[in-house]
Amino acid sequence: PSTVHSVRKVFKIACIPGDGIGVDIAEAAVQVLRKLSERVGSFEFDFTTFDWSSRKYKELGYYIHPDGPETGMEELKKFDSIYFGAVGWPDVPDHISLWSLILPIRSSLSQYVNVRPTRILRGTSSPLSNCKPGDLDWIIVRENSEGEYAGHGGITHAHSSNTVATEVSVFTRVGIERIMRFAFKTAQSRPRKKLTMVTKSNAQRYGMVLWDKIYDEVKGDFADVETDKMLVDAMTVRMVLRPESLDTIVATNLHADILSDLAAALSGSIGIAPSSNLDPTRNNPSMFEPIHGSAPDIAGKGIANPVGAFWSAAEMVRWLGMENAADSLMTCLENVTDSGIKTKDLGGSSSTKEVTEALCTEIER
Ligand code: GGG
């Protein structure tokens, strides 16, 4: 008689906790992911932690690698996914931490899509009095490689009263078309099949007008998707006053970054919102991180909301192909929020550890 051994698939995960509450919530997410893999049994995670942080930068003068970030990127390419906490610490200017850590990872690994879902989780509520749970269920598709984050610009006459600074938004046909198609496909996969495209093409007459043009071209290939266009300023008003009229939203790097913070606040707290930095070709690992920053004021106090970190972990599990496990993790997470075990920002009084342990217990059940 032969014995059949079931083979557990092992996923190699690079974990970069980063700064501030990034460390608190990444530790919580690792604990939950380990528990999930034990419970499901068909896969496991092999985590490697990278101390790429502002603390290390202050000590050694670099975030990623002394020879340059490229060496670190080669290291990351050996992993199936990257789990990221947060970046930013008061003694390092934010533009240095962002441009030394998170932005090089997104660009070097061709993570040109940033998916940011938002909805009101069970047991939580919106600050909008007119908003019932089903009214706010959005996916924001953020262009993640160019636009206002292209890194083009500079400063001249820096030490005079005639200082000139330029910050050039770069938009390419390839960059716009690939994000537009991804957004249309996302909208098409959702029950309402609805896409809102956001620009500021009345004031920004080159790049944003190219967005309008490519949107019109791509729309023809997705006849079953209902579409509309908004200017970003009017979009903020619509999100607040008519949340139920929106479903999938596509916008530039900067616009979508701002809109997704608003979306998270409208769904209850910035602490719950996840994001997936995707390379849709799957030639490189994708990266998963809550959208919130490092919150130095509450770092290390044990009170950070880990929900955005857990939701991001669920999205990582989904991207790795374990749809059912991702759905179960989300159900368990909402059972926890529904039972009232929540941090202060969601109106509860629980600590990060209490929410994490409640979720682990729920997964075990
Ligand atoms: N976990 C996300 C994080 O650390 N965010 C800090 C931030 O400001 N990010 C800017 C961005 O996502 O472009």
Residues whose N, C-alpha, C, O or C-beta is under 5 A from the ligand:
A	BS01	GGG	G85 A86 V87 E289 P290 I291 H292 G293 S294
